């Protein structure tokens, strides 16, 4: 009798081999792949437009970290090291980026939430990490981020004792783009300014979870 699971197993083996190649030859592609698919436990984005939030009086500290790939001549960092917020409470913070080179550069931010037990409960409703971004020579930008920590984390046996979460970003340079393709990439400075203005006018936003739900 033929084993119907053999093709599935074969595909899995090929995928694992492919992921090993990505790790060896292109760490950036590997991390972007994980961010999109959730492979290897990395958080992924899930549309939760209908999710309701419930603010609590329980505090949680969120710290911020930043990294830049060696080949990206940008300054990048959080405007504040940490904030104390409450479960279910939307919180807005800022990061800062500057292009120190003499040409327009496209980059993409990959994020991570630690401890990982907290990742399924961390939601970002606005973030510069959702798309590729470009900065012109010498240009700088103030980048708004809006997030909240789901109150159901308080009921999770693996995460309920956590008092502090760290949100970390790493910006990676993207491949050189022709002029016509470059024109379609979001402008980090003007795009962030428009979002910041809209956030001040409206308190409503679509909720996007960047981690698999358990």
HELIX and SHEET records of a PDB file:
HELIX    1   1 UNK A    6  UNK A   25  1                                  20    
HELIX    2   2 UNK A   27  UNK A   37  1                                  11    
HELIX    3   3 UNK A   39  UNK A   41  5                                   3    
HELIX    4   4 UNK A  116  UNK A  119  1                                   4    
HELIX    5   5 UNK A  128  UNK A  130  5                                   3    
HELIX    6   6 UNK A  151  UNK A  155  5                                   5    
HELIX    7   7 UNK A  179  UNK A  182  1                                   4    
HELIX    8   8 UNK A  188  UNK A  201  1                                  14    
SHEET    1   A 6 UNK A  46  UNK A  47  0                                        
SHEET    2   A 6 UNK A 208  UNK A 209 -1                                        
SHEET    3   A 6 UNK A 122  UNK A 126 -1                                        
SHEET    4   A 6 UNK A 140  UNK A 149 -1                                        
SHEET    5   A 6 UNK A  91  UNK A  99 -1                                        
SHEET    6   A 6 UNK A  74  UNK A  78 -1                                        
SHEET    1   B 6 UNK A  82  UNK A  86  0                                        
SHEET    2   B 6 UNK A  59  UNK A  68 -1                                        
SHEET    3   B 6 UNK A 164  UNK A 173  1                                        
SHEET    4   B 6 UNK A 105  UNK A 114 -1                                        
SHEET    5   B 6 UNK A 133  UNK A 135 -1                                        
SHEET    6   B 6 UNK A 186  UNK A 187  1                                        
END                                                                             
